[in-house]
Amino acid sequence: MSWVDIRRFDPLDKNACRTQRYQVSLAPGMSVLNLLEQIYSEQDETLAYSRCCRAGVCGLCAVMVNGKPRLACRTAASPEMLLEPLRGFPVRKDLLIDREAYEAHRSRLHLYLERQSCRGARAEALEPVAREDFERFKIPSRCVECYCCVAACPAYKAHPDTFLGPCSLVLLARHSFDPRDTMDRRPLALEAGISRCINCKKCDAVCPMGISPSSVIAALKQQIEEEHHDL
């Protein structure tokens, strides 16, 4: 018989934080998310966690697995595990984090394709994109906003009020690298705290999509420096 320890938190009793152990039966190919669903359906309907697609696309099921941020649906369950809520975010209940405050800050980055012309008239059609340009922005477009990189980032931990973390900068780069975008993204990158990135590459080690956020951020810095020479 295997077991899993889960960090529990009750929002109605903030002094009731505890670690609860569950005896579980592992089957071949079982993921951490499968295990959470087994516990919920067979042992404890009060357990709170988040999930949607079960296929690594929605990013909602990210948790700490033995101290490392992981997507529960893409991580194999092991006989002995400690599951905790994703670090760096307020906890609503058990493994369920509050994303709203972070996403409210991120919303000011205008994460959409800006098509204003130089005279302020909206462009009527999208022009073709060269393959080399497409290759540049398709990598940050893989981001599923799971926030594993944010949970692993020491710069975000040290400066949560002035640095939005790797995820936000990757999403910003997706549009900054797109030749169809007409917005000057430099002020937004500075507001997101791009200069606080220390290139420690801890985000690269935990990204489930293999994006290498540190490389994307470095390329965004280089683009800004080439265009403005004063980052």
Solvent accessible surface area in square Angstrom, and as a share of the most:
residue,aa,sasa,rsa
1,M,176,0.79
2,S,17,0.11
3,W,59,0.21
4,V,0,0.00
5,D,20,0.10
6,I,0,0.00
7,R,92,0.33
8,R,10,0.04
9,F,35,0.15
10,D,46,0.24
11,P,56,0.35
12,L,167,0.83
13,D,68,0.35
14,K,153,0.65
15,N,146,0.75
16,A,29,0.23
17,C,60,0.36
18,R,111,0.40
19,T,67,0.39
20,Q,54,0.24
21,R,130,0.48
22,Y,9,0.04
23,Q,98,0.43
24,V,4,0.02
25,S,68,0.44
26,L,58,0.29
27,A,54,0.42
28,P,139,0.88
29,G,84,0.80
30,M,29,0.13
31,S,15,0.10
32,V,0,0.00
33,L,2,0.01
34,N,62,0.32
35,L,0,0.00
36,L,2,0.01
37,E,39,0.17
38,Q,31,0.14
39,I,0,0.00
40,Y,90,0.34
41,S,81,0.52
42,E,128,0.57
43,Q,91,0.41
44,D,21,0.11
45,E,133,0.59
46,T,86,0.50
47,L,5,0.03
48,A,18,0.14
49,Y,39,0.15
50,S,29,0.19
51,R,98,0.36
52,C,78,0.47
53,C,48,0.29
54,R,126,0.46
55,A,64,0.50
56,G,0,0.00
57,V,101,0.58
58,C,37,0.22
59,G,1,0.01
60,L,62,0.31
61,C,6,0.04
62,A,7,0.05
63,V,4,0.02
64,M,2,0.01
65,V,13,0.08
66,N,85,0.44
67,G,27,0.26
68,K,115,0.49
69,P,7,0.04
70,R,72,0.26
71,L,3,0.02
72,A,0,0.00
73,C,23,0.14
74,R,129,0.47
75,T,25,0.15
76,A,81,0.62
77,A,19,0.15
78,S,39,0.25
79,P,81,0.51
80,E,104,0.47
81,M,4,0.02
82,L,64,0.32
83,L,0,0.00
84,E,36,0.16
85,P,20,0.12
86,L,2,0.01
87,R,122,0.45
88,G,51,0.49
89,F,16,0.07
90,P,79,0.50
91,V,47,0.27
92,R,104,0.38
93,K,59,0.25
94,D,2,0.01
95,L,4,0.02
96,L,52,0.26
97,I,17,0.08
98,D,33,0.17
99,R,34,0.13
100,E,114,0.51
101,A,56,0.43
102,Y,10,0.04
103,E,58,0.26
104,A,66,0.51
105,H,93,0.41
106,R,33,0.12
107,S,79,0.51
108,R,86,0.31
109,L,0,0.00
110,H,72,0.32
111,L,40,0.20
112,Y,108,0.41
113,L,48,0.24
114,E,20,0.09
115,R,30,0.11
116,Q,65,0.29
117,S,49,0.31
118,C,137,0.82
119,R,224,0.82
120,G,51,0.49
121,A,64,0.50
122,R,145,0.53
123,A,39,0.30
124,E,179,0.80
125,A,78,0.60
126,L,98,0.49
127,E,82,0.37
128,P,132,0.83
129,V,43,0.25
130,A,47,0.36
131,R,174,0.64
132,E,126,0.56
133,D,48,0.25
134,F,89,0.37
135,E,63,0.28
136,R,107,0.39
137,F,19,0.08
138,K,65,0.27
139,I,64,0.32
140,P,1,0.01
141,S,47,0.31
142,R,105,0.38
143,C,24,0.15
144,V,21,0.12
145,E,52,0.23
146,C,10,0.06
147,Y,1,0.00
148,C,1,0.00
149,C,13,0.08
150,V,2,0.01
151,A,18,0.14
152,A,23,0.18
153,C,13,0.08
154,P,44,0.28
155,A,7,0.05
156,Y,20,0.08
157,K,171,0.72
158,A,68,0.52
159,H,70,0.31
160,P,68,0.42
161,D,133,0.69
162,T,70,0.41
163,F,1,0.00
164,L,7,0.03
165,G,0,0.00
166,P,3,0.02
167,C,3,0.02
168,S,0,0.00
169,L,0,0.00
170,V,3,0.01
171,L,1,0.01
172,L,0,0.00
173,A,0,0.00
174,R,60,0.22
175,H,19,0.08
176,S,21,0.13
177,F,11,0.04
178,D,9,0.05
179,P,72,0.45
180,R,45,0.17
181,D,20,0.10
182,T,76,0.44
183,M,48,0.21
184,D,79,0.41
185,R,8,0.03
186,R,54,0.20
187,P,68,0.43
188,L,19,0.09
189,A,0,0.00
190,L,69,0.34
191,E,82,0.37
192,A,0,0.00
193,G,6,0.06
194,I,0,0.00
195,S,82,0.53
196,R,92,0.34
197,C,24,0.14
198,I,114,0.58
199,N,79,0.40
200,C,52,0.31
201,K,103,0.44
202,K,107,0.45
203,C,9,0.05
204,D,41,0.21
205,A,81,0.63
206,V,18,0.11
207,C,23,0.14
208,P,36,0.23
209,M,48,0.21
210,G,56,0.54
211,I,8,0.04
212,S,33,0.22
213,P,3,0.02
214,S,3,0.02
215,S,62,0.40
216,V,10,0.06
217,I,2,0.01
218,A,51,0.39
219,A,31,0.24
220,L,0,0.00
221,K,48,0.21
222,Q,104,0.46
223,Q,21,0.09
224,I,5,0.02
225,E,79,0.35
226,E,106,0.47
227,E,110,0.49
228,H,59,0.26
229,H,152,0.68
230,D,89,0.46
231,L,68,0.34
